[in-house]
Amino acid sequence: MTIDLDLLMKAYASGIFPMADARDDPETFWVEPKARAVIPLDNFRLSRSLRKTIRSDRFRVTADTAFADVIAICATKASDRRETWINADIEEAFNQLHKRGHAHSVECWLSDEETGRDILVGGLYGLAIGGAFCGESMFSRVSDASKVALAWLVARLKVGGFALLDCQFMTDHLASLGAIEISQAAYLAELQKVKDYAPLSVSAIRSPIRSSGALSGAGFGLAAGAGGAGDGGAGDGADSGAGSVSFGALDALLARLDEDVRGAVGSVESSGGSSSPGKLIAQLLTQTS
């Protein structure tokens, strides 16, 4: 049965998401878990080896370049995934939401040595609800590809003014990257604060990097110190009175970097500056608001 797109958006805004029991299952059901995994954007755990991989620019990383391919691969059985929860209706609904500008993907590419063509080797996709990004699924065909995609996503969300990264269910893999588990009630409280954030034009996004190398502005991440009083909630989060986001803000920043006008976007000095996309991403991930 086709999923109504407006209903789907309202469900996510209410902390509910769809799943299927199997790829070929025609039935879709709604899930409201008792606990949620979230990654506080200021507390992404960047290991030394992952930082080295990102700074090396081993992968070419893009966004919204191959959304349909990413979700199709995520929906396909693999050696480490005997079954998937993404049926045809969910896949089609998200492809339509992508066309409407609500669903997004991050892709990792490697150049084929024989043909010289780039091959899609990792990626993820999810849905933006105001200032929240609901991560849905990711895949990796080579070592570290999905980790790099997630790291780039976190940097993209920070630059774009997002405040909440929902990972749905906790896994050891996500925990190793800094994910924490909070109650559904705490998640809904955070979602309520940011779900009405409005899209902002890329040109209106300020550079998050000062000449000193520190991030400018505030409100990045769930909170600077996630896990306060009560049930381990995510902290105060962003001010519900104001908020604007742009998933494409990082692209503008990278374009300026590519034009070698890093001084104009507030990059650090050349002695240790963000002279490549990977170095910029690593810098964004190691600085807090």
MITIDO-298830 format. One record per residue (C-alpha): residue number from 1; residue in one letter; chain; x, y negated, z negated. Coordinates in steps of 0.1 Angstrom, whole numbers, plus 5000, padded with zeros to 4 digits. Layout:
BEGIN
> NUM,A,A,X,Y,Z
...
! end
This chain:
BEGIN
> 1,M,A,5000,5000,5000
> 2,T,A,5014,4966,5010
> 3,I,A,5024,4944,4980
> 4,D,A,5008,4910,4978
> 5,L,A,5037,4885,4978
> 6,D,A,5020,4859,4956
> 7,L,A,5011,4886,4931
> 8,L,A,5047,4898,4932
> 9,M,A,5060,4863,4924
> 10,K,A,5035,4859,4896
> 11,A,A,5045,4893,4881
> 12,Y,A,5082,4884,4880
> 13,A,A,5073,4850,4864
> 14,S,A,5055,4870,4837
> 15,G,A,5085,4894,4831
> 16,I,A,5070,4923,4851
> 17,F,A,5085,4940,4881
> 18,P,A,5076,4969,4905
> 19,M,A,5092,5003,4909
> 20,A,A,5085,5036,4926
> 21,D,A,5093,5071,4915
> 22,A,A,5112,5079,4947
> 23,R,A,5122,5064,4980
> 24,D,A,5094,5082,4999
> 25,D,A,5067,5077,4971
> 26,P,A,5039,5056,4986
> 27,E,A,5028,5045,4951
> 28,T,A,5042,5015,4934
> 29,F,A,5038,5008,4896
> 30,W,A,5045,4978,4874
> 31,V,A,5071,4979,4846
> 32,E,A,5074,4957,4815
> 33,P,A,5103,4971,4795
> 34,K,A,5106,4967,4757
> 35,A,A,5142,4955,4761
> 36,R,A,5160,4936,4789
> 37,A,A,5196,4935,4799
> 38,V,A,5208,4900,4807
> 39,I,A,5243,4885,4815
> 40,P,A,5249,4852,4798
> 41,L,A,5265,4832,4826
> 42,D,A,5292,4817,4804
> 43,N,A,5301,4851,4790
> 44,F,A,5307,4872,4821
> 45,R,A,5335,4896,4812
> 46,L,A,5363,4891,4838
> 47,S,A,5389,4918,4833
> 48,R,A,5425,4911,4844
> 49,S,A,5423,4936,4872
> 50,L,A,5390,4922,4885
> 51,R,A,5403,4887,4883
> 52,K,A,5433,4898,4903
> 53,T,A,5411,4914,4930
> 54,I,A,5389,4883,4933
> 55,R,A,5419,4859,4935
> 56,S,A,5434,4881,4962
> 57,D,A,5404,4875,4985
> 58,R,A,5406,4912,4994
> 59,F,A,5369,4911,5003
> 60,R,A,5351,4885,5024
> 61,V,A,5321,4875,5004
> 62,T,A,5289,4860,5018
> 63,A,A,5254,4852,5007
> 64,D,A,5221,4858,5025
> 65,T,A,5240,4870,5056
> 66,A,A,5228,4907,5056
> 67,F,A,5198,4908,5032
> 68,A,A,5179,4935,5051
> 69,D,A,5211,4957,5053
> 70,V,A,5218,4953,5016
> 71,I,A,5183,4963,5004
> 72,A,A,5182,4992,5029
> 73,I,A,5215,5006,5016
> 74,C,A,5203,5001,4980
> 75,A,A,5172,5021,4989
> 76,T,A,5192,5050,5004
> 77,K,A,5203,5080,4984
> 78,A,A,5240,5083,4978
> 79,S,A,5265,5106,4960
> 80,D,A,5262,5086,4928
> 81,R,A,5225,5079,4932
> 82,R,A,5203,5110,4939
> 83,E,A,5171,5090,4940
> 84,T,A,5161,5054,4943
> 85,W,A,5131,5034,4930
> 86,I,A,5129,5012,4961
> 87,N,A,5101,5025,4984
> 88,A,A,5091,5012,5017
> 89,D,A,5065,4987,5003
> 90,I,A,5090,4972,4979
> 91,E,A,5117,4969,5006
> 92,E,A,5093,4952,5030
> 93,A,A,5080,4928,5003
> 94,F,A,5115,4917,4994
> 95,N,A,5124,4913,5031
> 96,Q,A,5094,4890,5034
> 97,L,A,5104,4871,5002
> 98,H,A,5139,4866,5016
> 99,K,A,5124,4851,5047
> 100,R,A,5104,4827,5025
> 101,G,A,5137,4817,5007
> 102,H,A,5129,4834,4973
> 103,A,A,5150,4866,4975
> 104,H,A,5188,4865,4980
> 105,S,A,5217,4887,4986
> 106,V,A,5255,4887,4981
> 107,E,A,5276,4908,5005
> 108,C,A,5312,4921,5004
> 109,W,A,5330,4929,5036
> 110,L,A,5362,4946,5046
> 111,S,A,5379,4944,5079
> 112,D,A,5381,4978,5098
> 113,E,A,5417,4984,5107
> 114,E,A,5409,5001,5140
> 115,T,A,5382,4978,5154
> 116,G,A,5390,4946,5135
> 117,R,A,5353,4942,5127
> 118,D,A,5340,4935,5092
> 119,I,A,5322,4963,5075
> 120,L,A,5296,4959,5047
> 121,V,A,5311,4977,5017
> 122,G,A,5292,4963,4988
> 123,G,A,5265,4940,4977
> 124,L,A,5234,4932,4957
> 125,Y,A,5201,4915,4960
> 126,G,A,5175,4898,4937
> 127,L,A,5148,4873,4933
> 128,A,A,5150,4836,4922
> 129,I,A,5122,4825,4898
> 130,G,A,5129,4789,4891
> 131,G,A,5161,4788,4871
> 132,A,A,5162,4826,4866
> 133,F,A,5177,4852,4889
> 134,C,A,5163,4887,4887
> 135,G,A,5190,4911,4899
> 136,E,A,5173,4941,4915
> 137,S,A,5200,4965,4928
> 138,M,A,5235,4967,4940
> 139,F,A,5258,4992,4958
> 140,S,A,5295,4998,4964
> 141,R,A,5311,5019,4991
> 142,V,A,5347,5011,4980
> 143,S,A,5362,5004,4946
> 144,D,A,5353,4971,4929
> 145,A,A,5330,4959,4957
> 146,S,A,5298,4957,4936
> 147,K,A,5318,4941,4907
> 148,V,A,5331,4915,4930
> 149,A,A,5296,4909,4944
> 150,L,A,5283,4904,4908
> 151,A,A,5311,4881,4899
> 152,W,A,5304,4859,4929
> 153,L,A,5267,4859,4920
> 154,V,A,5275,4847,4885
> 155,A,A,5297,4819,4899
> 156,R,A,5270,4810,4924
> 157,L,A,5244,4808,4897
> 158,K,A,5266,4786,4875
> 159,V,A,5273,4762,4903
> 160,G,A,5236,4762,4914
> 161,G,A,5223,4753,4879
> 162,F,A,5206,4786,4871
> 163,A,A,5203,4795,4834
> 164,L,A,5192,4831,4833
> 165,L,A,5205,4863,4850
> 166,D,A,5182,4893,4844
> 167,C,A,5196,4927,4850
> 168,Q,A,5165,4946,4839
> 169,F,A,5179,4978,4823
> 170,M,A,5212,4981,4804
> 171,T,A,5239,5004,4818
> 172,D,A,5275,5011,4807
> 173,H,A,5286,4994,4839
> 174,L,A,5267,4962,4831
> 175,A,A,5278,4962,4795
> 176,S,A,5314,4963,4806
> 177,L,A,5308,4931,4825
> 178,G,A,5293,4913,4796
> 179,A,A,5256,4922,4797
> 180,I,A,5237,4921,4764
> 181,E,A,5203,4936,4755
> 182,I,A,5175,4914,4742
> 183,S,A,5139,4921,4734
> 184,Q,A,5112,4915,4760
> 185,A,A,5098,4888,4738
> 186,A,A,5131,4870,4737
> 187,Y,A,5135,4874,4775
> 188,L,A,5100,4859,4781
> 189,A,A,5109,4830,4759
> 190,E,A,5140,4823,4780
> 191,L,A,5121,4828,4812
> 192,Q,A,5094,4804,4801
> 193,K,A,5120,4777,4797
> 194,V,A,5134,4780,4832
> 195,K,A,5108,4795,4855
> 196,D,A,5095,4761,4867
> 197,Y,A,5129,4748,4877
> 198,A,A,5126,4732,4911
> 199,P,A,5148,4738,4942
> 200,L,A,5173,4711,4948
> 201,S,A,5190,4701,4980
> 202,V,A,5226,4712,4982
> 203,S,A,5238,4677,4987
> 204,A,A,5224,4667,4953
> 205,I,A,5244,4693,4934
> 206,R,A,5274,4678,4916
> 207,S,A,5307,4696,4917
> 208,P,A,5311,4717,4885
> 209,I,A,5348,4711,4883
> 210,R,A,5365,4681,4869
> 211,S,A,5400,4670,4879
> 212,S,A,5412,4686,4846
> 213,G,A,5399,4719,4858
> 214,A,A,5370,4720,4832
> 215,L,A,5334,4725,4842
> 216,S,A,5313,4694,4841
> 217,G,A,5278,4692,4829
> 218,A,A,5260,4715,4805
> 219,G,A,5233,4741,4805
> 220,F,A,5252,4768,4824
> 221,G,A,5244,4803,4812
> 222,L,A,5218,4815,4788
> 223,A,A,5238,4799,4759
> 224,A,A,5275,4793,4751
> 225,G,A,5272,4819,4723
> 226,A,A,5246,4845,4731
> 227,G,A,5231,4865,4703
> 228,G,A,5219,4841,4676
> 229,A,A,5194,4847,4648
> 230,G,A,5165,4870,4650
> 231,D,A,5166,4899,4674
> 232,G,A,5197,4890,4692
> 233,G,A,5181,4866,4716
> 234,A,A,5200,4847,4742
> 235,G,A,5201,4813,4725
> 236,D,A,5185,4780,4732
> 237,G,A,5191,4781,4770
> 238,A,A,5183,4752,4792
> 239,D,A,5160,4723,4784
> 240,S,A,5126,4731,4797
> 241,G,A,5119,4695,4803
> 242,A,A,5141,4692,4834
> 243,G,A,5159,4715,4857
> 244,S,A,5168,4719,4893
> 245,V,A,5186,4748,4911
> 246,S,A,5202,4756,4944
> 247,F,A,5213,4791,4954
> 248,G,A,5233,4775,4982
> 249,A,A,5253,4750,4962
> 250,L,A,5284,4772,4961
> 251,D,A,5284,4773,4999
> 252,A,A,5287,4735,5000
> 253,L,A,5315,4736,4975
> 254,L,A,5334,4763,4995
> 255,A,A,5329,4744,5027
> 256,R,A,5345,4714,5012
> 257,L,A,5373,4736,4999
> 258,D,A,5378,4750,5034
> 259,E,A,5381,4714,5048
> 260,D,A,5410,4709,5024
> 261,V,A,5394,4680,5006
> 262,R,A,5396,4696,4972
> 263,G,A,5403,4662,4956
> 264,A,A,5369,4650,4968
> 265,V,A,5351,4678,4950
> 266,G,A,5371,4675,4918
> 267,S,A,5394,4705,4921
> 268,V,A,5424,4710,4899
> 269,E,A,5458,4698,4909
> 270,S,A,5478,4718,4934
> 271,S,A,5501,4733,4908
> 272,G,A,5474,4757,4898
> 273,G,A,5444,4747,4919
> 274,S,A,5416,4765,4936
> 275,S,A,5433,4768,4970
> 276,S,A,5412,4798,4982
> 277,P,A,5376,4810,4977
> 278,G,A,5387,4838,4953
> 279,K,A,5408,4814,4932
> 280,L,A,5378,4790,4929
> 281,I,A,5355,4819,4919
> 282,A,A,5380,4831,4893
> 283,Q,A,5383,4796,4879
> 284,L,A,5345,4792,4876
> 285,L,A,5342,4825,4858
> 286,T,A,5369,4817,4832
> 287,Q,A,5356,4783,4823
> 288,T,A,5327,4776,4800
> 289,S,A,5304,4746,4798
! end
